[in-house]
Amino acid sequence: MGIFDRLASLLKSNINDMISSAENPEKMLNQIIVDMRDQLVKAKQQVAAAIADEKRLRDQADGEKKAAEDWEQKAVLAINQGRDDLAKQALVRQSEHLAHYAQLEQTWQAHQLETEKLKHALHDLNDKIEEAKRKKNLLLARQRRAQAQKRIHETMSGLSEKSAFEAFARMEEKIEQNERMLKASTEIDQEFSGDRLQQDFKMLEKSAGSASADSQLMALKQKMGLLGASPAEKKQIGAGKPAAEDVHAEIEDGDEKA
């Protein structure tokens, strides 16, 4: 059972403390798993040897029992043949084998109990190794998360002095200054190359086109009856009104004369 005691001490060790003091926790934990597997192989060998010893004791006990039965049959044969002297010697041999059988049976029963304990211990050890493997993965995940948080904290601490942000602000100001310089150079080139005059005419033509479009829109709305009479039409209607009144007056004068 010594090997199980050593493995128990290994499994009970504080892995968290080992991780905090190890330079490479993943390598250390993998090595622990390898060591435990090696110990498991040795434990299996010891359990197998114990089982073999148990079987050997069982065979020896069964052999002594079989020998006692054989000498009993010989004693019966000797009695049937009238050879009591041989029968007595056969019974002595039977007693010896029965005594050996009783001792071996007792030893086998004790050994069987120990073997069963070893089997259970081996199963427990295998379960603990599997648990250690799962715990290793969890601990490594926690270690990586802690390292990532540490790097983030260090990065944010480095940015607390606003040095990086100030660098971005300076770069933005420089880019904007370059853009302003480019626009100024373009304006100067247009001013001295005559392109500015051509651009002014294009703006004027664009304004004229927009005014023409507005007039066409107003005319269409008026045609659709969405607007009242245009000022020109109102003026024309106003000019034709006195003529109609004069005609009406002439008709009335003709009636009176009649």
GROMACS elastic network, one bead per residue, 0.5 to 0.9 nm:
[ bonds ]
;  ai    aj funct       b0    kb
    1     4     6  0.54070   500
    1     5     6  0.65791   500
    1    43     6  0.88500   500
    1    46     6  0.89798   500
    1   118     6  0.75714   500
    2     5     6  0.50741   500
    2     6     6  0.64373   500
    2     7     6  0.87495   500
    3     6     6  0.51822   500
    3     7     6  0.62896   500
    3     8     6  0.86083   500
    3    39     6  0.73677   500
    3    40     6  0.89148   500
    3    42     6  0.79972   500
    3    43     6  0.66046   500
    3    46     6  0.89007   500
    4     8     6  0.59838   500
    4     9     6  0.85929   500
    4    39     6  0.85451   500
    4    40     6  0.89132   500
    4    43     6  0.74035   500
    4   118     6  0.89757   500
    4   121     6  0.74763   500
    4   122     6  0.82699   500
    4   125     6  0.78603   500
    5     8     6  0.50429   500
    5     9     6  0.63428   500
    5    10     6  0.87099   500
    6     9     6  0.52002   500
    6    10     6  0.63297   500
    6    11     6  0.87652   500
    6    39     6  0.88257   500
    7    11     6  0.61020   500
    7    12     6  0.84737   500
    7    36     6  0.70423   500
    7    39     6  0.71216   500
    7    40     6  0.84985   500
    7   125     6  0.79098   500
    8    11     6  0.51247   500
    8    12     6  0.60325   500
    8    13     6  0.86538   500
    8   125     6  0.82952   500
    9    12     6  0.51278   500
    9    13     6  0.63027   500
   10    13     6  0.54198   500
   10    14     6  0.89801   500
   10    32     6  0.84720   500
   10    36     6  0.80189   500
   11    14     6  0.83142   500
   11    15     6  0.86352   500
   11    36     6  0.84513   500
   11   128     6  0.76243   500
   11   129     6  0.81948   500
   11   132     6  0.78132   500
   12    15     6  0.83766   500
   13    16     6  0.88765   500
   13    17     6  0.87994   500
   13    18     6  0.85426   500
   14    17     6  0.55627   500
   14    18     6  0.65634   500
   14    19     6  0.89292   500
   15    19     6  0.61503   500
   15    20     6  0.87164   500
   15    29     6  0.82416   500
   15   136     6  0.88961   500
   15   139     6  0.88164   500
   16    19     6  0.51011   500
   16    20     6  0.63738   500
   16    21     6  0.88304   500
   16   139     6  0.78333   500
   17    20     6  0.51944   500
   17    21     6  0.64185   500
   17    22     6  0.85919   500
   18    21     6  0.52908   500
   18    22     6  0.59068   500
   18    25     6  0.77702   500
   18    28     6  0.83857   500
   18    29     6  0.89491   500
   19    22     6  0.50919   500
   19    23     6  0.79859   500
   19    24     6  0.79108   500
   19    25     6  0.50884   500
   19    26     6  0.84050   500
   19    28     6  0.78789   500
   19    29     6  0.81492   500
   19   139     6  0.84647   500
   19   140     6  0.89771   500
   19   143     6  0.82685   500
   20    23     6  0.81749   500
   20    25     6  0.78301   500
   20   143     6  0.89955   500
   21    24     6  0.89934   500
   21    25     6  0.83948   500
   22    25     6  0.54664   500
   22    28     6  0.72562   500
   23    27     6  0.89171   500
   23    28     6  0.85967   500
   24    27     6  0.54835   500
   24    28     6  0.62812   500
   24    29     6  0.87754   500
   25    28     6  0.50299   500
   25    29     6  0.60448   500
   25    30     6  0.84864   500
   25   139     6  0.89425   500
   25   140     6  0.73608   500
   25   143     6  0.80388   500
   26    29     6  0.52376   500
   26    30     6  0.61211   500
   26    31     6  0.85460   500
   26   136     6  0.81659   500
   26   137     6  0.89374   500
   26   139     6  0.89234   500
   26   140     6  0.63857   500
   26   143     6  0.89467   500
   27    30     6  0.51798   500
   27    31     6  0.61759   500
   27    32     6  0.87066   500
   28    31     6  0.50845   500
   28    32     6  0.62950   500
   28    33     6  0.88148   500
   29    33     6  0.63149   500
   29    34     6  0.86220   500
   29   133     6  0.87289   500
   29   136     6  0.64326   500
   29   140     6  0.86460   500
   30    33     6  0.51222   500
   30    34     6  0.62253   500
   30    35     6  0.86467   500
   30   133     6  0.86255   500
   30   136     6  0.80168   500
   31    35     6  0.61117   500
   31    36     6  0.85723   500
   32    35     6  0.50468   500
   32    36     6  0.61635   500
   32    37     6  0.85831   500
   33    36     6  0.50850   500
   33    37     6  0.61502   500
   33    38     6  0.86130   500
   33   129     6  0.72276   500
   33   132     6  0.74220   500
   33   133     6  0.68963   500
   33   136     6  0.86498   500
   34    37     6  0.51109   500
   34    38     6  0.62331   500
   34    39     6  0.86702   500
   35    38     6  0.50741   500
   35    39     6  0.62441   500
   35    40     6  0.85574   500
   36    40     6  0.60354   500
   36    41     6  0.86520   500
   36   125     6  0.89749   500
   36   129     6  0.68500   500
   37    41     6  0.62473   500
   37    42     6  0.86857   500
   37   126     6  0.86253   500
   37   129     6  0.75218   500
   38    41     6  0.51478   500
   38    42     6  0.64378   500
   38    43     6  0.86420   500
   39    42     6  0.50476   500
   39    43     6  0.60613   500
   39    44     6  0.85808   500
   40    44     6  0.61157   500
   40    45     6  0.85940   500
   40   122     6  0.76716   500
   40   125     6  0.72538   500
   40   126     6  0.72227   500
   40   129     6  0.86637   500
   41    44     6  0.51157   500
   41    45     6  0.63408   500
   41    46     6  0.87869   500
   42    45     6  0.50309   500
   42    46     6  0.63140   500
   42    47     6  0.86783   500
   43    46     6  0.50508   500
   43    47     6  0.61266   500
   43    48     6  0.84640   500
   43   118     6  0.87445   500
   43   122     6  0.69712   500
   44    47     6  0.50497   500
   44    48     6  0.59910   500
   44    49     6  0.85212   500
   44   119     6  0.87562   500
   44   122     6  0.70447   500
   45    48     6  0.50400   500
   45    49     6  0.61692   500
   45    50     6  0.86294   500
   46    49     6  0.50305   500
   46    50     6  0.61868   500
   46    51     6  0.86272   500
   46   118     6  0.86897   500
   47    51     6  0.61634   500
   47    52     6  0.85663   500
   47   115     6  0.70169   500
   47   118     6  0.60795   500
   47   119     6  0.67218   500
   47   122     6  0.78311   500
   48    51     6  0.50780   500
   48    52     6  0.61747   500
   48    53     6  0.86669   500
   49    53     6  0.62116   500
   49    54     6  0.86120   500
   50    53     6  0.50465   500
   50    54     6  0.61859   500
   50    55     6  0.86862   500
   50   111     6  0.80591   500
   50   112     6  0.87580   500
   50   114     6  0.83560   500
   50   115     6  0.60609   500
   50   118     6  0.83167   500
   51    55     6  0.62537   500
   51    56     6  0.86026   500
   51   111     6  0.88232   500
   51   112     6  0.80277   500
   51   115     6  0.62343   500
   51   116     6  0.88831   500
   52    55     6  0.51237   500
   52    56     6  0.61608   500
   52    57     6  0.86965   500
   53    57     6  0.61975   500
   53    58     6  0.85345   500
   53   108     6  0.88783   500
   53   111     6  0.81669   500
   54    57     6  0.51999   500
   54    58     6  0.61678   500
   54    59     6  0.86597   500
   54   108     6  0.62015   500
   54   109     6  0.86497   500
   54   111     6  0.61362   500
   54   112     6  0.61479   500
   54   115     6  0.75621   500
   55    59     6  0.61340   500
   55    60     6  0.85766   500
   55   108     6  0.84420   500
   56    59     6  0.51145   500
   56    60     6  0.61711   500
   56    61     6  0.86065   500
   56   108     6  0.88965   500
   57    60     6  0.50167   500
   57    61     6  0.60576   500
   57    62     6  0.84735   500
   57   104     6  0.64528   500
   57   105     6  0.77836   500
   57   107     6  0.75571   500
   57   108     6  0.55889   500
   57   111     6  0.85815   500
   58    61     6  0.51697   500
   58    62     6  0.61086   500
   58    63     6  0.84753   500
   58   104     6  0.76655   500
   58   105     6  0.73236   500
   58   108     6  0.61949   500
   58   109     6  0.89373   500
   59    62     6  0.50802   500
   59    63     6  0.60010   500
   59    64     6  0.86683   500
   60    64     6  0.62405   500
   60    65     6  0.86153   500
   60   101     6  0.78534   500
   60   104     6  0.70732   500
   60   105     6  0.88600   500
   61    64     6  0.51856   500
   61    65     6  0.62397   500
   61    66     6  0.85907   500
   61   100     6  0.75357   500
   61   102     6  0.76940   500
   61   103     6  0.81811   500
   61   104     6  0.51609   500
   61   105     6  0.57496   500
   61   108     6  0.79782   500
   62    65     6  0.50519   500
   62    66     6  0.60884   500
   62    67     6  0.85628   500
   62   101     6  0.73150   500
   62   104     6  0.88632   500
   62   105     6  0.85018   500
   63    66     6  0.50374   500
   63    67     6  0.60901   500
   63    68     6  0.86045   500
   63    97     6  0.88454   500
   63   101     6  0.79587   500
   64    67     6  0.50053   500
   64    68     6  0.61739   500
   64    69     6  0.86521   500
   64    96     6  0.88966   500
   64    97     6  0.51659   500
   64    98     6  0.66365   500
   64    99     6  0.85848   500
   64   100     6  0.63949   500
   64   101     6  0.50266   500
   64   102     6  0.88117   500
   64   104     6  0.85008   500
   65    68     6  0.51327   500
   65    69     6  0.63391   500
   65    70     6  0.87092   500
   65    94     6  0.89584   500
   65    97     6  0.66600   500
   65    98     6  0.62507   500
   65   100     6  0.84233   500
   65   101     6  0.56861   500
   65   102     6  0.86784   500
   66    69     6  0.51067   500
   66    70     6  0.62317   500
   66    71     6  0.88102   500
   66    97     6  0.85832   500
   67    71     6  0.62833   500
   67    72     6  0.85955   500
   67    93     6  0.86893   500
   67    94     6  0.72097   500
   67    97     6  0.63520   500
   67    98     6  0.83618   500
   68    71     6  0.52439   500
   68    72     6  0.62206   500
   68    73     6  0.87609   500
   68    91     6  0.85677   500
   68    93     6  0.72634   500
   68    95     6  0.70420   500
   68    96     6  0.78283   500
   68    97     6  0.51510   500
   68    98     6  0.57937   500
   68   101     6  0.85141   500
   69    72     6  0.50701   500
   69    73     6  0.63708   500
   69    74     6  0.87483   500
   69    94     6  0.71383   500
   69    97     6  0.89046   500
   69    98     6  0.88448   500
   70    73     6  0.51540   500
   70    74     6  0.63244   500
   70    75     6  0.87177   500
   70    94     6  0.78745   500
   71    75     6  0.61087   500
   71    76     6  0.86096   500
   71    87     6  0.88791   500
   71    89     6  0.89982   500
   71    90     6  0.52595   500
   71    91     6  0.65028   500
   71    92     6  0.86001   500
   71    93     6  0.64773   500
   71    94     6  0.52039   500
   71    95     6  0.89643   500
   71    97     6  0.88388   500
   72    75     6  0.50280   500
   72    76     6  0.63504   500
   72    77     6  0.86853   500
   72    87     6  0.85165   500
   72    90     6  0.66760   500
   72    91     6  0.62174   500
   72    93     6  0.86568   500
   72    94     6  0.61263   500
   73    76     6  0.50512   500
   73    77     6  0.62210   500
   73    78     6  0.86626   500
   73    90     6  0.86207   500
   74    78     6  0.61111   500
   74    79     6  0.86076   500
   74    86     6  0.84742   500
   74    87     6  0.70372   500
   74    90     6  0.63013   500
   74    91     6  0.84486   500
   75    78     6  0.50431   500
   75    79     6  0.62329   500
   75    80     6  0.86331   500
   75    83     6  0.88499   500
   75    84     6  0.81446   500
   75    86     6  0.69266   500
   75    88     6  0.69831   500
   75    89     6  0.78741   500
   75    90     6  0.51506   500
   75    91     6  0.61274   500
   75    94     6  0.89002   500
   76    79     6  0.51606   500
   76    80     6  0.62364   500
   76    81     6  0.86717   500
   76    87     6  0.68676   500
   76    90     6  0.89362   500
   77    80     6  0.51280   500
   77    81     6  0.62927   500
   77    82     6  0.87453   500
   77    83     6  0.85178   500
   77    87     6  0.77026   500
   78    81     6  0.50403   500
   78    82     6  0.62209   500
   78    84     6  0.62866   500
   78    85     6  0.80586   500
   78    86     6  0.58900   500
   78    87     6  0.50161   500
   78    88     6  0.87916   500
   78    90     6  0.84633   500
   79    83     6  0.54503   500
   79    84     6  0.54580   500
   79    85     6  0.86964   500
   79    86     6  0.80397   500
   79    87     6  0.59261   500
   80    83     6  0.74883   500
   80    84     6  0.88060   500
   81    84     6  0.83053   500
   82    85     6  0.87082   500
   82    87     6  0.88790   500
   83    86     6  0.54860   500
   83    87     6  0.62871   500
   83    88     6  0.88122   500
   84    88     6  0.60938   500
   84    89     6  0.86786   500
   85    88     6  0.52417   500
   85    89     6  0.65458   500
   85    90     6  0.87533   500
   86    89     6  0.51200   500
   86    90     6  0.61076   500
   86    91     6  0.85737   500
   87    90     6  0.50512   500
   87    91     6  0.61858   500
   87    92     6  0.86781   500
   88    91     6  0.50839   500
   88    92     6  0.62747   500
   88    93     6  0.87672   500
   89    92     6  0.50158   500
   89    93     6  0.63549   500
   89    94     6  0.86024   500
   90    93     6  0.51198   500
   90    94     6  0.61531   500
   90    95     6  0.87011   500
   91    95     6  0.61721   500
   91    96     6  0.86619   500
   92    95     6  0.51331   500
   92    96     6  0.63791   500
   92    97     6  0.88253   500
   93    96     6  0.51013   500
   93    97     6  0.63380   500
   93    98     6  0.86009   500
   94    97     6  0.52418   500
   94    98     6  0.60938   500
   94    99     6  0.86063   500
   95    98     6  0.50044   500
   95    99     6  0.61372   500
   95   100     6  0.86290   500
   96    99     6  0.51497   500
   96   100     6  0.62904   500
   96   101     6  0.85321   500
   97   101     6  0.59317   500
   97   102     6  0.85398   500
   98   102     6  0.61211   500
   98   103     6  0.87036   500
   99   102     6  0.51227   500
   99   103     6  0.63903   500
   99   104     6  0.86667   500
  100   103     6  0.52244   500
  100   104     6  0.61228   500
  100   105     6  0.84565   500
  101   104     6  0.51360   500
  101   105     6  0.59102   500
  101   106     6  0.85092   500
  102   105     6  0.51190   500
  102   106     6  0.62195   500
  102   107     6  0.86386   500
  103   106     6  0.52095   500
  103   107     6  0.61741   500
  103   108     6  0.85122   500
  104   108     6  0.58686   500
  104   109     6  0.85032   500
  105   108     6  0.50339   500
  105   109     6  0.61748   500
  105   110     6  0.87329   500
  106   109     6  0.52606   500
  106   110     6  0.64589   500
  106   111     6  0.86546   500
  107   110     6  0.52871   500
  107   111     6  0.60927   500
  107   112     6  0.84981   500
  108   112     6  0.58921   500
  108   113     6  0.86353   500
  109   112     6  0.50224   500
  109   113     6  0.64219   500
  109   114     6  0.88538   500
  110   113     6  0.52967   500
  110   114     6  0.65380   500
  110   115     6  0.87417   500
  111   114     6  0.51057   500
  111   115     6  0.61036   500
  111   116     6  0.86681   500
  112   116     6  0.62001   500
  112   117     6  0.86176   500
  113   116     6  0.51998   500
  113   117     6  0.63270   500
  113   118     6  0.87173   500
  114   117     6  0.50343   500
  114   118     6  0.62178   500
  114   119     6  0.86919   500
  115   119     6  0.62302   500
  115   120     6  0.87284   500
  116   119     6  0.50109   500
  116   120     6  0.62901   500
  116   121     6  0.85164   500
  117   120     6  0.51907   500
  117   121     6  0.60531   500
  117   122     6  0.85032   500
  118   122     6  0.60090   500
  118   123     6  0.86329   500
  119   122     6  0.50322   500
  119   123     6  0.63321   500
  119   124     6  0.86688   500
  120   123     6  0.50971   500
  120   124     6  0.61757   500
  120   125     6  0.85278   500
  121   124     6  0.50006   500
  121   125     6  0.60199   500
  121   126     6  0.85832   500
  122   125     6  0.50019   500
  122   126     6  0.62041   500
  122   127     6  0.86521   500
  123   126     6  0.51324   500
  123   127     6  0.62553   500
  123   128     6  0.86458   500
  124   127     6  0.50655   500
  124   128     6  0.61285   500
  124   129     6  0.86095   500
  125   128     6  0.50502   500
  125   129     6  0.61820   500
  125   130     6  0.86677   500
  126   129     6  0.51299   500
  126   130     6  0.63298   500
  126   131     6  0.86248   500
  127   130     6  0.51155   500
  127   131     6  0.61247   500
  127   132     6  0.85369   500
  128   132     6  0.59754   500
  128   133     6  0.85578   500
  129   133     6  0.62258   500
  129   134     6  0.87223   500
  130   133     6  0.50582   500
  130   134     6  0.64026   500
  130   135     6  0.85923   500
  131   134     6  0.51352   500
  131   135     6  0.60594   500
  131   136     6  0.84347   500
  132   136     6  0.58849   500
  132   137     6  0.86703   500
  133   137     6  0.64976   500
  133   138     6  0.88361   500
  134   137     6  0.52980   500
  134   138     6  0.64627   500
  134   139     6  0.87024   500
  135   138     6  0.50229   500
  135   139     6  0.59907   500
  135   140     6  0.84666   500
  136   139     6  0.50903   500
  136   140     6  0.60597   500
  136   141     6  0.85179   500
  137   140     6  0.51598   500
  137   141     6  0.61577   500
  137   142     6  0.86506   500
  138   141     6  0.50801   500
  138   142     6  0.62326   500
  138   143     6  0.85797   500
  139   142     6  0.50202   500
  139   143     6  0.60673   500
  139   144     6  0.86311   500
  140   144     6  0.61152   500
  140   145     6  0.84764   500
  141   144     6  0.51721   500
  141   145     6  0.61328   500
  141   146     6  0.85630   500
  142   145     6  0.50482   500
  142   146     6  0.60769   500
  142   147     6  0.85737   500
  143   146     6  0.51011   500
  143   147     6  0.61902   500
  143   148     6  0.86313   500
  144   147     6  0.50404   500
  144   148     6  0.61106   500
  144   149     6  0.85615   500
  145   148     6  0.50586   500
  145   149     6  0.61341   500
  145   150     6  0.85062   500
  146   149     6  0.50950   500
  146   150     6  0.61007   500
  146   151     6  0.86780   500
  147   151     6  0.62282   500
  147   152     6  0.86297   500
  148   151     6  0.51254   500
  148   152     6  0.61839   500
  148   153     6  0.85251   500
  149   152     6  0.50520   500
  149   153     6  0.60220   500
  149   154     6  0.85179   500
  150   153     6  0.50437   500
  150   154     6  0.61064   500
  150   155     6  0.85272   500
  151   154     6  0.50653   500
  151   155     6  0.60707   500
  151   156     6  0.85495   500
  152   155     6  0.50167   500
  152   156     6  0.60631   500
  152   157     6  0.83942   500
  153   156     6  0.51048   500
  153   157     6  0.59501   500
  153   158     6  0.84805   500
  154   158     6  0.61437   500
  154   159     6  0.86516   500
  155   158     6  0.50607   500
  155   159     6  0.63254   500
  155   160     6  0.87769   500
  156   160     6  0.61659   500
  157   160     6  0.51069   500
  157   161     6  0.78003   500
  158   161     6  0.66054   500
  158   162     6  0.82157   500
  158   163     6  0.82350   500
  158   164     6  0.86920   500
  159   162     6  0.53321   500
  159   163     6  0.64192   500
  159   164     6  0.62774   500
  159   165     6  0.77721   500
  160   163     6  0.77887   500
  160   164     6  0.89892   500
  161   164     6  0.80580   500
  161   165     6  0.87762   500
  162   165     6  0.50637   500
  162   166     6  0.58622   500
  162   167     6  0.84074   500
  163   166     6  0.51149   500
  163   167     6  0.61845   500
  163   168     6  0.87695   500
  164   167     6  0.50473   500
  164   168     6  0.64003   500
  164   169     6  0.87604   500
  165   168     6  0.50559   500
  165   169     6  0.62488   500
  165   170     6  0.86555   500
  166   170     6  0.61354   500
  166   171     6  0.85105   500
  167   170     6  0.51259   500
  167   171     6  0.61403   500
  167   172     6  0.85784   500
  168   171     6  0.50441   500
  168   172     6  0.60949   500
  168   173     6  0.86266   500
  169   172     6  0.50502   500
  169   173     6  0.62043   500
  169   174     6  0.85885   500
  170   173     6  0.51224   500
  170   174     6  0.61626   500
  170   175     6  0.86646   500
  171   174     6  0.50343   500
  171   175     6  0.62020   500
  171   176     6  0.86266   500
  172   175     6  0.51386   500
  172   176     6  0.61801   500
  172   177     6  0.85673   500
  173   176     6  0.51124   500
  173   177     6  0.61021   500
  173   178     6  0.86140   500
  174   177     6  0.50619   500
  174   178     6  0.62388   500
  174   179     6  0.86937   500
  175   178     6  0.50475   500
  175   179     6  0.62545   500
  175   180     6  0.86951   500
  176   180     6  0.62187   500
  176   181     6  0.85997   500
  177   180     6  0.50603   500
  177   181     6  0.61521   500
  177   182     6  0.86012   500
  178   181     6  0.50371   500
  178   182     6  0.61739   500
  178   183     6  0.87010   500
  179   182     6  0.50556   500
  179   183     6  0.62846   500
  179   184     6  0.86635   500
  180   183     6  0.51445   500
  180   184     6  0.61839   500
  180   185     6  0.86219   500
  181   184     6  0.50794   500
  181   185     6  0.61492   500
  181   186     6  0.86037   500
  182   185     6  0.51421   500
  182   186     6  0.62078   500
  182   187     6  0.87107   500
  183   186     6  0.50782   500
  183   187     6  0.62629   500
  183   188     6  0.87013   500
  184   187     6  0.51444   500
  184   188     6  0.62539   500
  184   189     6  0.86462   500
  185   188     6  0.51255   500
  185   189     6  0.61648   500
  185   190     6  0.86375   500
  186   189     6  0.50804   500
  186   190     6  0.61775   500
  186   191     6  0.85559   500
  187   190     6  0.51040   500
  187   191     6  0.60555   500
  187   192     6  0.87232   500
  187   196     6  0.80673   500
  188   191     6  0.50305   500
  188   192     6  0.63364   500
  188   193     6  0.84307   500
  189   192     6  0.54555   500
  189   193     6  0.58397   500
  189   194     6  0.84917   500
  189   195     6  0.80546   500
  189   196     6  0.87271   500
  190   193     6  0.51548   500
  190   194     6  0.60130   500
  190   197     6  0.84037   500
  190   199     6  0.89430   500
  191   194     6  0.60047   500
  191   195     6  0.67278   500
  191   196     6  0.54163   500
  191   197     6  0.80189   500
  192   195     6  0.77550   500
  192   196     6  0.80485   500
  193   196     6  0.75255   500
  194   197     6  0.55587   500
  194   198     6  0.67890   500
  194   199     6  0.88461   500
  195   198     6  0.51096   500
  195   199     6  0.61102   500
  195   200     6  0.86638   500
  196   200     6  0.62331   500
  196   201     6  0.87856   500
  197   200     6  0.50431   500
  197   201     6  0.64068   500
  197   202     6  0.87009   500
  198   201     6  0.51903   500
  198   202     6  0.63010   500
  198   203     6  0.87524   500
  199   202     6  0.50123   500
  199   203     6  0.62740   500
  199   204     6  0.86578   500
  200   203     6  0.50989   500
  200   204     6  0.62390   500
  200   205     6  0.86953   500
  201   205     6  0.61077   500
  201   206     6  0.84443   500
  202   205     6  0.50846   500
  202   206     6  0.60886   500
  202   207     6  0.86236   500
  203   206     6  0.50352   500
  203   207     6  0.62577   500
  203   208     6  0.87320   500
  204   207     6  0.51069   500
  204   208     6  0.62627   500
  204   209     6  0.86418   500
  205   208     6  0.50396   500
  205   209     6  0.61173   500
  205   210     6  0.85544   500
  206   209     6  0.51329   500
  206   210     6  0.62461   500
  206   211     6  0.87750   500
  207   210     6  0.50849   500
  207   211     6  0.63022   500
  207   212     6  0.87551   500
  208   211     6  0.51010   500
  208   212     6  0.62512   500
  208   213     6  0.86398   500
  209   212     6  0.51286   500
  209   213     6  0.62295   500
  209   214     6  0.86864   500
  210   213     6  0.51180   500
  210   214     6  0.63098   500
  210   215     6  0.88714   500
  211   214     6  0.50507   500
  211   215     6  0.64055   500
  211   216     6  0.88051   500
  212   215     6  0.51619   500
  212   216     6  0.63211   500
  212   217     6  0.86624   500
  213   216     6  0.51518   500
  213   217     6  0.61988   500
  213   218     6  0.87476   500
  214   217     6  0.51077   500
  214   218     6  0.63165   500
  214   219     6  0.87355   500
  215   218     6  0.51866   500
  215   219     6  0.62380   500
  215   220     6  0.87025   500
  216   219     6  0.51293   500
  216   220     6  0.62375   500
  216   221     6  0.87197   500
  217   220     6  0.52179   500
  217   221     6  0.62976   500
  217   222     6  0.86708   500
  218   221     6  0.52001   500
  218   222     6  0.61802   500
  218   223     6  0.86595   500
  218   227     6  0.81416   500
  219   222     6  0.51204   500
  219   223     6  0.62049   500
  219   224     6  0.86935   500
  219   227     6  0.89798   500
  219   230     6  0.88296   500
  220   223     6  0.50647   500
  220   224     6  0.62654   500
  220   225     6  0.87278   500
  220   226     6  0.87876   500
  221   224     6  0.50775   500
  221   225     6  0.63688   500
  221   226     6  0.52493   500
  221   227     6  0.60888   500
  222   225     6  0.50177   500
  222   226     6  0.55878   500
  222   228     6  0.66001   500
  222   229     6  0.71743   500
  222   230     6  0.78275   500
  223   226     6  0.75125   500
  223   227     6  0.80353   500
  224   227     6  0.78019   500
  225   228     6  0.70361   500
  225   229     6  0.88555   500
  227   230     6  0.82432   500
  229   232     6  0.80102   500
  229   233     6  0.59769   500
  229   234     6  0.61867   500
  230   233     6  0.53018   500
  230   234     6  0.62401   500
  230   235     6  0.86941   500
  231   234     6  0.50197   500
  231   235     6  0.61785   500
  231   236     6  0.87010   500
  232   235     6  0.51102   500
  232   236     6  0.62939   500
  232   237     6  0.87325   500
  233   237     6  0.61350   500
  233   238     6  0.84888   500
  234   237     6  0.51756   500
  234   238     6  0.61550   500
  234   239     6  0.86885   500
  235   238     6  0.50540   500
  235   239     6  0.62591   500
  235   240     6  0.88815   500
  236   239     6  0.51294   500
  236   240     6  0.64558   500
  236   241     6  0.89940   500
  237   240     6  0.52717   500
  237   241     6  0.65009   500
  238   241     6  0.55548   500
  238   242     6  0.80286   500
  239   242     6  0.69245   500
  239   243     6  0.80932   500
  240   243     6  0.56041   500
  240   244     6  0.68499   500
  241   244     6  0.53799   500
  241   245     6  0.65953   500
  241   246     6  0.89761   500
  242   245     6  0.50653   500
  242   246     6  0.62975   500
  242   247     6  0.88497   500
  243   246     6  0.51519   500
  243   247     6  0.64557   500
  243   248     6  0.87918   500
  244   247     6  0.52526   500
  244   248     6  0.63898   500
  244   249     6  0.87796   500
  245   248     6  0.51094   500
  245   249     6  0.62580   500
  245   250     6  0.87958   500
  246   249     6  0.50386   500
  246   250     6  0.62990   500
  246   251     6  0.87723   500
  247   250     6  0.51971   500
  247   251     6  0.64075   500
  247   252     6  0.88568   500
  248   251     6  0.52457   500
  248   252     6  0.64843   500
  248   253     6  0.89371   500
  249   252     6  0.51772   500
  249   253     6  0.63530   500
  249   254     6  0.87998   500
  250   253     6  0.51348   500
  250   254     6  0.63204   500
  250   255     6  0.88393   500
  251   254     6  0.52633   500
  251   255     6  0.65506   500
  252   255     6  0.52730   500
  252   256     6  0.65672   500
  252   257     6  0.89489   500
  253   256     6  0.52448   500
  253   257     6  0.63952   500
  253   258     6  0.88159   500
  254   257     6  0.52470   500
  254   258     6  0.63886   500
  255   258     6  0.51977   500
